[in-house]
């Protein structure tokens, strides 16, 4: 397929803006990126998709999300409004996850994936919990992912909060799914070993996870210091901070992805840097939970990979970028912090590095050899769009609502805003039948 007549924003190592640009891909992989004139000459027989002046850019990556939270939308939290993060977990998330059946889990993924296709997010790294139905839950999500045609990395969050059987079942689900993908690799499915957070996993359970992960060529995906309570708990219970404890337990390494890292100390940051750990930043979620602001620029200055996730918020990663841009300015009282180009490095280069833990070819860039994960946007710049300013055009002008076409691995998932793989009305209708049942089970807990 040859996409022609677009303004191509390549991102990736060789960041270019190509006027009247084109992208040529075969099967699921990009072969060439250049001008329309050149690529038409090189590939005269190719089937053509005329971008007609649209922006052509790589699909967005979400480095950390929770499909399972989908049914929380609009649900009244039983009891008094939560006062802090621990109460939010206890009164909302630890009830709604317990209420999910396998079908609920699948539909929570489907509604998220509809949203992702609509807003041009082609790779998502999920962190799943459904403690009443653990076995097979990652297959239920994988089924939704495969139906959608998007690229999805999965894990099950191991925790002790549902007793030793719950922890064992979580370990077994991670192992089973990692083995499944080892035996039957799928370019659009990835896996990691999920852990909830340090404060809900004992040393014994961490040791069991490390042992179970042996030989599976995987890292861990875990929440770290999202709230100060995580650090307080670690210091009180184990006498060390979270980062130190996870290092001692063998959880950290270059394949491990940690979410948030808000309340970590300088020493913990050094531990993460030395271990090559990847971090995901979720500004909308952090603001919503009032848990604080991660020292993103400081982490980046240390050379740590810091990507961007949505933590279950809408799958419009443009909005996450816009939010990150604003949050760090107001937080530090300095309009120079986290400039647009640095933010693009997080959302594209660093997210691509994180996706690389799960998938076999590069994403987040239009370059030969990368997966053909491509989006087209109806964005008409009214000031010059250049290699020097495209990050700020994205921050101040471009949005997921401009996305008209979504392509993942060469497969067209949305054309002229029409979804081709998922039946949105049917998915919404079934979700609408499931939601009141989930809410009732939550109310009865
Ligand atoms: Zn999370």
Boltz pocket constraint, residues with backbone or C-beta under 6 A from the ligand:
constraints:
  - pocket:
      binder: B
      contacts: [[A, 64], [A, 65], [A, 66], [A, 127], [A, 223], [A, 259], [A, 311]]
      max_distance: 6.0
